[in-house]
Amino acid sequence: MSDNKKWNEENVAKLTQLVGSESPVSAATVEKVAEALDVSIRSAASKLRQLDFEVASMAKEKAPTFSAE
């Protein structure tokens, strides 16, 4: 994963194409898009929000890493 990925027009176009008309955009879709574009999940979710996409809460949808064991 690149830490210094630029959101140029080409990458934004790919992002919007991969998401399509999904609303709200699910955590699973954000993860797939981030992997496809070689960016972090946080970066992809943030860019989608900047583009006025409704993005599901990543914290609510992801399983907690803590286990009660």
N, C-alpha and C positions, 0 to 999 in steps of 0.2 A: 504494500500500500504506500503510495506516495504521500509524504507529509506536506508537500508544497504544490498540490494540484491546483491549476488555474481553472476557474469557471469561465471558459471562453464560449462564444456562440455555438460552436460545434458540440461541446460537452453539454451545454444547456439544452440544445435540440435533442440530443440523445436521451438526456434525463427525462424530458417531457414526453418523448416518444415511448420510453420504457414504462412510464407510469400510466400513460393513456388517460382515460377518463375516470379512473378509480378515485372515489371520494367517500370518506377520508382514505388517504393512502395508508395502508396497513404497515405495521412494523416489518412484516415478512417481505413486502414489496420494497420497502426502503433498504433492507439488507441486500436483496437481490440487485437492486440498482447500484448500490454502493460497490458491491463486488464487481459488477459489470464495468463500472467506470473507474475502478481502482482508486476510490476515495473512501474516507471513513464514513460510517453510518451517520455519525453526528453531522458531518459536512453535507451529506446528501439530504438529510432531513431539514437542515437549516436552509439549504438552497431552495428546497421545495416550498418551505414557508415563505421565503422571500418572494417567490413567484406566485404567492397567494393560493397555494395548494393547501387543503386541510390535511394535516398529517396526524395520525393517531399518536397518542402518547407512547413513546418508546418504553418508558419505565413501567407503564401499566400492562403492556402487552408481553414484555419479556419475562421469562421465568426468573425468579430471584436466584442468585448464585449461592446464597446462604442456605444451608440445610439444617433442619432441626435435630439432626443426629448427634 
